[in-house]
Amino acid sequence: MNHIEKRESGVETMEKNEKESVTDEEPKVKYRGWKVMPFIIGNETFEKLGTIGTLANLLVYLTTVFNLSSITATNIINIFNGSASLSTLLGAFLCDTYFGRYKTLGFSTIASFLGLLVIQLTAWIKKMHPPECGREKMTCTGPTAGQMAFLLAGFGLLIVGAAGIRPCNLAFGVDQFNPNTESGKKGINSFFNWYFFTYTFAVMVSSSLIVYIQSNVSWAVGLGIPAALMLISCALFYSGTKYYVKVKATGPAPVTSIVQVIVVAIKKRSLNLQQFTWDSLFTYISPQSINSKLPHTSQFRFLDKAAIITPEDGINPDGSASDPWRLCSMQQVEEMKCLLRLIPIWFSGIFFYVALVQQSTMLIFQALQSDRSVLNTSFKIPAASYTIFQMMSLTIWLPIYDRIIVPSLQRVTKKEGGITVLQRMGIGMFLSILCMMLSGVVEERRRTLALNNPIGVEPRKGAISPMSGLWLIPQLTLAGLADAFTVVGQVEFFYKQFPENMKSLAGSLFFCGLAGSSYLSSLLISIIHKLTAKSSTGNWLPQDLNKGRLDYFYYVITVIEVVNLGYFILCAKWYKYKGDGTSSSSNSIELDQVSKQSEKTVNGV
């Protein structure tokens, strides 16, 4: 019997070697790398120019063309941004489970184009937006139900587009390089640089040139340009169809595993862990697993019950559980613990982003009622263009931090990144506090000057302050630095701390944090608007900022950020990095090393 088994094993080994030899000679997956980058990077560039070119100035569009109040327009933008970010969770699930990245991106790109086209039509066709308000009129006609429905349909299509593009575009570009070769690895690193360069380029162009055309030339033309750019993006994407590496959907394995651990732990909740030895825990690891080994940890020990082997649990000949809904492996349990440990850190990010949201919403209204002229000339910076300074701050700081600050810190701390990722995130949260404090001080100064020495009147808003809009740059600079520390740090944190098979979930969780902050910001605005409407100090957030106290609103957010920083510090001290096993038992379980898969399953092969 042993002889037969050895013989079969030898045959299998020979067949495997022959397959690998054929694979080496004639690779099934043909990675074209940089040869397809003109299609992918071109698609990325024009897609970002299109979407950002529309979204950057959308707040001004809603208040000037659709005649919505500042509060209504801000809430619409916040809800839209939140929904677009939240939709990535569903988009990533559908992509990984059913469609794959190519089909998801193709469908989403078309949806985004249709959304931009619908919004452009609301500006081009006069019946699709309210009549223009005369400068002498104090009241304006609002949009009809049909006009709003058409506009919201455009928003809905953009949300569908964001659901597929945001979690898939970066990964799809990486798929085109062979990760098992040196040239492929270098190509991936270069692609990351190009990806963020195109994003920065799109923000710069959109926040300056396109916004200027929208604000000073024509909304129909200014919104038509992004739609045309998005059409070019679609054409470029489909032009490279026959050259792409198209990774198949992997199925809902990560989500299923998470649910299985929860279900089995609940089923076995009555078991007492102390009555079982470490040998009673199920330590099987599937040969198909791509996840690295995880040591046993003492946190969330109640989940360990899901891995207790009882007489009712059956084991297959290959060592796997006969019923995965009755018995989970310790590897599954530890992967679930990784996710649970991340949730408190993720939650603190929601409150952090609230400070940054104001720099792209409320700050625009501040700019509208400030002196936006440059060097005493007739040229005025469009209100929505001020956000470019936040991106400039981030773009300038990142290479300085990477090339100068990190090496200096490494020599002192002897750590890989100079400081831990959580320390980096904490610095950003502290900067967000300074950003909101400064925002309050600047707004108080702007309001005082507007009341005492106005230089003009902004239609349907109020008096224009003689304070230069350039005084808004310092708070935008702090917001950009906070971005560089916390947002970039959080992306890195999620990527490193999530199990390998949950990378799509990690990206989606990041966008869900952005969604939560947008919803929370909208909720705060609505609550404060209603609570202060009848107060002795008057409404803090009226249409005319000079009649309100936006600075008080900023100080409220400052307090929230201080509390959030304290909460984050506690979470950071409690957090255990992935692979840092701590157990009260000297016989802590060290799970077997899992070899990573080097091949991808590709459509059509």
N, C-alpha and C positions, 0 to 999 in steps of 0.2 A: 504493500500500500504506500509506504514511504517512497519506494522507488518510482511508483507511478506519479505521485505528487511532485517529486523532484523533476521528473521528466516533463510533466505539464508545465511546471514552473519555468523550466529551461526553454520550452517552446514559446511560452508567453514572453520571456525575456528577449528571445531572438526576434519575435514578431515586433516587440516594442522597439528594439534597436533598429530593425529594418525600417519601421515607420519613422523613427527619428532621423534615420539617414536620408530617407526620401524627403522628409520635411526640410532637412538642411540643404539638400540639393535643389528642391523645388518648393519653396515656401508657399504654403496655402495663402497666407496673408501677405499681400504685397503692399508694404508701407512705402508711400511716395514722399512722405515728409514735406520738405519745402516746396516740392513741385506743385502741391495742391494749396499751398499757403496763399497764393494770389486770390483764390476763390474764397478761402475761409477768412483771411484777414480783411479782404475787401468787403466781404459780407458783414463782418463785425464792425468795420469802420462806418459803412453807410447805414447799418442798422442803428448804431449809437447816435450818429448824426441825425437820423430821422426822429428817433424817439426822444432824445434829449432836446433836440431842437424844438419840439412841440411842448414838452413838459416843463422846460425851464421857464417859460413865460406864461404858462397856463393860468396862473393866479391873476395876473394882470388882465388876461383875456376875459376871464369870467367876470371881473369887476368893471371892465370898461366896455366890452361888447355885449355881454349877456346881462349887464347891469345888476349883478348880484351884490349883496352886501359883503363887507370884508369877512365877517364871521361865517356866513354861509359858504363863501368861496373857499375859505381856509379849511372848513370842515370837509367840503367836497374833496379837496386836494388830499387832505390827510386820510380820508376814508379810501380814496382811490389808491394812494401809495400803499396803505396798509393791505388792501385787498390784492394788489399786484404782488406784493411780497409774500402774503400768505398763500396765494395760489401756487407758489413754487413747490409747496409740500405735495400738493396733488399732482402737479406736473412731473416732479421727480419720481413719484410712485408709478404713474402711468408709463413714464419713459422706461424705468428699470424693469417694470413688470410685463408690459405688453408691446410697446411700440419701438423701443430703441431710440438712440439719440438722433439719427438721421431723419426718421419720419417725424419725430416730435419737433425738431427744429424747422423742418420744411413747412409743416402745418402752422406752427406758431409764427413764423416769419410772414406768411401770407395773412394771418389774422392781424398782426401788427400793422401791416400795410393798409388793410381795410379800415382799421381803427383810425389811423392817421388821415385816411382819405375822408372818412365820415366827419371828423373834426374840421378838416379843411373846408368841406362843403358847408358847414355851419357859418363859416366866415364869407365864403364866396357867394352863396345864394342868400339874398336879402331876407326872404321869407323864413329862413332857418334861424334867424336871430332877431332880438327885439330891435325896434327903431332906435337910431342914434339919439343920444341926449344932447340937447343944446347946452353950451357952456353956461348960459344964463339960467337954465332950469335947475331948481333944487331937487326935483323929483323926476324919476325916470320910469318908463314902462318896463316891467320885468318880463322874463320869457314866458311863453305859453307852455302848457303841459306837453304839447307836441314838440315844441322846440327843445325842451329839456329832455324829453324821451330820446330824441334823435342824438343829442349830445351825449347822453349817458350810454347810448348804444355804442358810440365810438369808444368811450371809456371801457365798456365791457369787452370789446374786441381787443383793446390794448392789454387788458388783464389776462385774457386768454393767451395773447402773445407772450407776455411776461412769464406766464406759468411754465411755458416750454423753453423759452430762450435763456432765462437767467440760470436755471440749474444745469443746462446742457451745453451751452455754447463753448465754455472753457474746456470742458471734458472732451467734447467732440474734436476740438483742435489737437488735444493731447493724443487722442486715439490714432492720429495720422502718423505718429512717430513710433518706431520700434523701441520699446523700453528696455530691450535686452542687449542693445548695442551702444557703444560709446557715442557714436554720431547721433543716435536716437535720443539719448539722454541729454546731450548738448542742445539738440533741436527743441526738446521739451522746455528746457530752461530759457532758451531764446524766445520761444513762443510765449511764455509767461510775460517776458519783458515787452514783447510786441503787443500783447493783449492789453496790458495796463497802459502802454503808450497810446494805443488807439482810443482807449477810454478817456485819457487825459486830453488828447487831441480833440475828441468829439465835444467834451465839456467846454474847452477853450473856444472852439469855433461856434458852438451852439449858443453859449452865453454871451458872445460878443456880436459876431456878424449876423447870425440868424435872428437873435433877439432884437438887434438894432433895426433890421428890415421890418419885423413885425410891429415894433413900437413906433417907427418913424416913416415907413413907406406904405405898407399895406398888410393888413392881417391876412387877406386872401393869398397874397404872394408869399408872405412869411410862413404861413402854414402849408402852402403848396410845395415849397422847397423840401421840407422834411418828408412829405408824402412821396415826392419824386425820388428822393434819396433812398427811401425804403423800398421803392419799386426796383431800383438798381441793386439793392441788397438781395432781393428775392432772385433777380436774374443771375447774379454772381453765384449764389448758393446752388442753384439748380444746374448751372453750367458745369460744375465740377462733379456732378452726380456719379458718373461712371468711374471716377478716379478715387473716390473716398473709401476709406476703411469704415465699414458699417458694423459696429458691435451689436450683437443681438441683445434683446432684453434678457436679463438674468432671472426674472421671476421674483416673487415677493418673499424670498427666503429670510432677509434680515427682519422684516416686519413680523413674519410668522414666528421666528425664533423668539422675538420679544414677547409676543402674546403667549407663546407656549410656556415660557418661564413664569409669567404672572399666573396663568391658569393652573399650572401644576403646583406652584407654591401655595395657592389658595386651597387646592384639593388636599394637600398634605400639611395644612396649617396646624393640625392637631398633633403632629409628631414632635417629639422632644429631641432636639439636636444632641443634647448631652448624653442621651441613651445610645447613640450610634458612634462607631469608630470612624476614623478618617477613611478606612478601607470600605466603608459602607456607601461612600459617595461615588457617583457615576462619573468617571474621568475620560470617557471615550471622546475621541476627536475624529471627525470625518476626514478621510484622505483628500476630499475635494475642498476642504476649508482653505481659504486664502488668509485667514487671520493668524497673527502671531500669537505665541503662547501668552497666557495671562496667569500670574500666580494667584493663589487664594488670598482674599482680603477679608478683614474682619468687619468692614462696614456692610450694612444691610444684610446681616447674617440670616435673617428670616427667609431670604431667597434661597439659601443653601438647602432648604427642605425640598426644593424641586429636584435636587440631585440625589436624594436619599433612595437607595435601592431597597425596595420592600419585596416580600414574597410574591406579591401580585404583579410585579413588574417583570416583563419578559425581555430577554436579550437575544438578538439575532446571532447567527453563527459568525457574522463579521464583527460582532462586538457592539453594534448599534442597538438602540432601544427599539423594541418591536412596536411600541406605541409612544411616539414622541409627545403625546398629550397626557401621558402619565408619568414620564420620566425624562428629565433634561440633564444634559452634561454640565459639569462644573465650568467648562469653557463658555457655554451658553449663559450660565448664571453670572459669570464675571463680566461678560459683554453687556449684560443687562445692568450690572452695577456701574459700568463705565457711563452708560447713558444717564442713570439716576444721579451720579455725582456731578454730571455736567449741567443738569437742570437748574440748580441754584445760581450757578455762574451765568448761565444764559438769561435767567430772570433778571439779574442785576443789569444786564445789557439793555433790556427794554427801557428801564428808567434812565439809563445813560443817554440813549438816543434821543430822548425827549428834548434835551438841551440843544442837540444839533438840528432837530426838526425846525426849531424856531428861526434858525439862520437861513432857512430857505422859504419861510412863510411870512412870519411877522416882520422880519427884517426888510422884506420888499416893501411893505406898507410904510415902514420908517423911511426908507429911501425915497419913496414917492413924495413925502412931506419934508424932504431935506434939500439943500442946495446941491444939485447933481452936476452943475457946470464944472468944467475942467480948466484951471488956470485962467479964470475970468473970461473965458471964451464962450461962444454961443453953443458949443457942443456940450451935450448932456449925456452922462452915462445912463443907459436904460436901467431902471430899478432892478430888474431881474439879473442884470449882468454883474452886480456886486458879488454874487455867490462865486464868481470866478476866482476871487481872492482866497477863498477857502481852499479851492483845489490847488492854487498856486502854492499856498503854504504847505500843503501835504506833499506836493510834487517836489518842491525844493528840499524839504526836510528829510524825506526817505533816503535819498542817496547819502546825505550827510550823516544820518544815523547809522546807515549800513556800513559806510566806508571809514568813518572817523570815530563815531561814538562807541559803536559795538567793539571794535578792536581795543580801544582804550579801556573799556569796562572789562573785557576778557582778561587783560593783563592784571587787573586788580582782583576780580571775583573768581577767575579761573573757570567760569561757566561758558558753555557753548555760545549762548547768545548774549553774554555779558550780564544780563539779568534774566530771571524767569519770565515766561510769557504772562503769568498772572501779575507779576510786578509791573510789567510793561502796561498791562491793561489798567492797573490801579493808577499809574501816572496819568493816563489819559482821562480817567474819571476825575482826578483832582483838577486837571486843566479845564474840564467842562464846568466845574464850580467857578473857577476864575472867569471863564467865558461868560457865564450868566450874570455874575456880579458886575462885570464890565458892561454888559449889555444894558443892565438897569441904570448904571451911572450915565452912560451915553444917551439913553432915551430920556432920562430926566433933564439932561442939559439941552437936548434937541427940543423938547416940549417947552421948556422955560423960554428959550430964545424965540420960538414960534409965537408964543403968547405975547411977548414983550416987543419984538421987533420983526414981524413977518416981512418977507420979501415978495410975496405973491400968494396966489390961491391955487391949490390943486383942485380941478373940477370934481365935485361930488365927494371931496375928501375934507379939505380945510386949508388953513393957512400953512404956507411953506416956511420952514425954519431957515434962518441964515446960516445955520451950522452946515458945514460942508459934509457931504455924504462920505467923504474919505475918512471921517472919524469912525465909520462903521468897520473899517478895515482891521483894526486891532482885534476886535472880537471875532471876526471871521478868521483871522490868523490863528487865534487860540483854538477855534473850532477845527481848523485844519490839522493842527498839532494833536488835538485830542483824537481826531480821526486816525492819524498816523500811529498813535500809541494803542488805542483801545480797539478800533474797528479792525485794523490790520492784524493786531495781536489776537483778536478773537477768532478771525478766520484761521490763523495759524494754529491756535489752541484747539479749535474744533477738528481741524484736519489731523492733527497729531494724536489727539486723545480719543477719537472715535475708532472703533474696530475697523479693519480694512474694508469689510463688506458693507459698511454704513456711511461711506464717504458722501454719497448722494444725499442721505438723510442729514449729514452734517451741514452741507451747503444749504439745504432747505431750512434747517433749524435757524441758521444765521438770518435768512430772509424773514422767517417768522418773527424773529426778534425785532426786525425793522417794522414789520406789520404791527406788532404789539405797541411799539412806541408811537406810531402814527395814530392808532386808535386811542391810545392813552392821551396823546396831545389833544386830539379832537374832544375827548371827554373833559379834560381840564378846561379847555376854552369854553365849552358849553356850560359847565358848572359855574365857573367864575363869571361868565357873562350874565347868567341868570341871578346868581347870588348878589352881585354888585349892582344890578340894574336899579334896585330900589334902596340902596344903601346911602348913607349920609355923604360919603365921598364920591358918589356917582358911579356910573358904569365904567369899569376899568378898560373895557374893550369895545368902545363905540366905533362908528364909521369914521369919525374924525378923531385921530389919535390925540390931538391936542386937548380934547375934552375928556379924555380918559386917563388912565394910569397904567400904561403898558409896563412901566418900570416896576410897579408893584407885582405884576404878573411874572416878570423875570425874577424878582426876588423870591417869589413863592417856589419857582422851579429851582432856584439856588438852594433853598432849604431841602427840597426833595433830593437834590443831587448830593448834599452833605450826608443825609440819612442813608442814601444808597451807597455812598462810598464806605460808610461804616459797616453796612450789611455785607458789601463785597469783601472787605478785609476779613470779616469773620468767616465767610465762605471759603476764601483763599487759604486761611489757616487750617480749615477743616479738610480741604480737598487733598486727595491722594492721587498723584499722577499715575497714568496707566503703566502697569508693570511694576509699581512700587508696592509690593505685597507686604501687608502687615497682618499678622494673625496672632491671637493669644496662645495658640498651641505651638509647641516646638516641632510638631509634625505637620507643619503647613504644607499644603498641597502645591507641588510645582507641576503644572500641566506639561505634557509632552510638547516638544518643539514641532511646529507645523510647517511643512515646506510650502512656500508660496507658489502659486501657479504662474507659469511664465508665458502661457499661451492664452489667447483670447478666442472666444467663440464668435465667429463672424458670419454675417448673412451671406448666403450663397455659396458656402464652402462646407 
